Amino acid sequence: MLGTMTMIRLQAPLSFAARLMLAFIFIIEGWSKIGYYEGTVQYMENHGVPGMLLPLVILTELGGGLLIACGFQTRMAALALGVFCVLTAILFHRNIMDVSEFIHFNKDLAIAGGFLLLAAFGAGRWSIDAWQSRAPSSDLIRD
């Protein structure tokens, strides 16, 4: 069984790995929507979502995923992606009588839960956020 000290030593690499795992799907999906733009617009419109929102979707997925991966502005990006996941579940996977849609609905909610944890606890020590918080503030440096 892992002891407390071992878990403390593993916090930074585990939180880094978790961020990369959460971010990966959003980076890939955001990028793929650029290459499959018209098909994605049609998919969105078939689900009652205006296709003109696709640039915002791409920005949220690709931009948010990159921010999470780097650990920059992590809390805000995680909150945005958490809300995005809940909206995706409701708007695109609401037919829970279909087993596949039910699985996607639950996955979206589970991923949203992971993002809410990131929003609550931050990116961890291996992140730009942590590096910036350790850097001396320029207003504290005097000539």
Phi and psi in degrees as a GROMACS rama.xvg file:
@    title "Ramachandran Plot"
@    xaxis  label "Phi"
@    yaxis  label "Psi"
@TYPE xy
-78.3786  132.303  LEU-2
-82.5047  171.022  GLY-3
-60.9658  -44.1514  THR-4
-64.5071  -38.8988  MET-5
-62.9842  -44.1741  THR-6
-65.0277  -36.9911  MET-7
-63.7998  -42.0859  ILE-8
-66.0389  -27.9974  ARG-9
-87.2698  -8.49156  LEU-10
-56.3886  -48.6207  GLN-11
-63.4659  -51.9899  ALA-12
-67.3325  -33.2691  PRO-13
-69.1075  -41.6643  LEU-14
-68.1333  -34.7775  SER-15
-63.9055  -47.6406  PHE-16
-61.9311  -41.7883  ALA-17
-62.6988  -42.6765  ALA-18
-60.8157  -44.1475  ARG-19
-63.3429  -40.6344  LEU-20
-65.3798  -42.2714  MET-21
-66.5427  -40.2867  LEU-22
-73.5496  -31.9702  ALA-23
-52.0941  -52.0173  PHE-24
-63.2282  -33.9275  ILE-25
-75.0736  -36.9773  PHE-26
-63.7477  -47.3615  ILE-27
-63.2054  -46.547  ILE-28
-66.8449  -41.7791  GLU-29
-61.7391  -43.94  GLY-30
-64.7966  -41.5677  TRP-31
-67.1373  -29.8211  SER-32
-68.1632  -26.7796  LYS-33
-66.6678  -45.111  ILE-34
-74.2441  -23.0965  GLY-35
-120.882  47.7729  TYR-36
-60.5597  -55.1091  TYR-37
-63.5249  -39.8308  GLU-38
-64.1899  -36.9129  GLY-39
-69.7708  -39.5632  THR-40
-58.9221  -45.3691  VAL-41
-62.6117  -43.3343  GLN-42
-59.9531  -45.7075  TYR-43
-61.9465  -47.0491  MET-44
-65.7494  -33.1243  GLU-45
-64.0514  -22.1366  ASN-46
-102.107  12.0204  HIS-47
81.2141  14.9273  GLY-48
-106.294  126.484  VAL-49
-58.8943  130.14  PRO-50
-62.6681  -22.6001  GLY-51
-66.7709  -10.8886  MET-52
-83.5211  -6.12007  LEU-53
-57.5814  -41.7815  LEU-54
-57.5193  -37.9219  PRO-55
-66.6124  -38.2539  LEU-56
-62.6572  -46.5918  VAL-57
-62.1308  -45.0622  ILE-58
-60.3771  -42.8383  LEU-59
-64.8944  -48.7707  THR-60
-69.7155  -55.1644  GLU-61
-70.4988  -51.1034  LEU-62
-64.9344  -47.0551  GLY-63
-62.831  -41.131  GLY-64
-61.9326  -42.4095  GLY-65
-66.5816  -39.5299  LEU-66
-62.6387  -43.0613  LEU-67
-64.1505  -45.3642  ILE-68
-59.0861  -41.2823  ALA-69
-80.7416  -18.4207  CYS-70
73.2265  37.8744  GLY-71
-114.704  126.689  PHE-72
53.5158  40.423  GLN-73
-61.7135  -44.8444  THR-74
-61.7075  -44.9086  ARG-75
-68.9451  -43.5155  MET-76
-63.198  -40.5965  ALA-77
-65.6646  -40.4379  ALA-78
-63.308  -44.5713  LEU-79
-61.8324  -45.4491  ALA-80
-70.1476  -31.5243  LEU-81
-62.7429  -46.5921  GLY-82
-63.045  -42.4432  VAL-83
-56.8679  -43.526  PHE-84
-64.5038  -41.6653  CYS-85
-64.7422  -43.9418  VAL-86
-62.8221  -40.158  LEU-87
-60.9288  -44.3424  THR-88
-59.3017  -46.6627  ALA-89
-70.9361  -43.5331  ILE-90
-80.1704  -33.3448  LEU-91
-112.877  -17.1441  PHE-92
-130.738  36.7034  HIS-93
-81.6219  -11.3102  ARG-94
-80.6191  75.9435  ASN-95
-74.7401  -3.11035  ILE-96
-76.2744  -22.1933  MET-97
-84.6634  122.954  ASP-98
-57.9713  -43.2946  VAL-99
-63.0507  -44.4404  SER-100
-65.5834  -36.5564  GLU-101
-63.2709  -40.7036  PHE-102
-64.6275  -45.6571  ILE-103
-63.4106  -39.8206  HIS-104
-58.0136  -49.2321  PHE-105
-65.9183  -39.1323  ASN-106
-62.0872  -43.0131  LYS-107
-60.9686  -41.5632  ASP-108
-66.8954  -38.7716  LEU-109
-64.9371  -42.7052  ALA-110
-63.9041  -40.9627  ILE-111
-58.2337  -39.6504  ALA-112
-61.118  -41.4152  GLY-113
-61.5723  -41.1394  GLY-114
-67.8649  -35.5153  PHE-115
-65.6632  -35.4403  LEU-116
-63.2542  -42.5856  LEU-117
-62.2857  -41.0272  LEU-118
-63.2869  -38.3015  ALA-119
-75.6352  -40.5501  ALA-120
-109.37  -9.3861  PHE-121
84.9475  -178.107  GLY-122
-82.0249  -19.946  ALA-123
95.8307  177.576  GLY-124
-67.9534  -30.8447  ARG-125
-90.7224  69.965  TRP-126
-154.747  160.195  SER-127
-65.4637  -37.9751  ILE-128
-55.9169  -46.6466  ASP-129
-66.919  -41.0217  ALA-130
-61.1677  -42.8878  TRP-131
-66.655  -34.8053  GLN-132
-72.2125  -22.1537  SER-133
-87.6942  -20.5603  ARG-134
-70.1557  141.951  ALA-135
-64.1947  138.244  PRO-136
-73.0544  138.28  SER-137
-65.6059  -26.8663  SER-138
-76.5597  -10.1989  ASP-139
-90.9305  -14.5613  LEU-140
-87.4079  122.906  ILE-141
-119.382  150.082  ARG-142
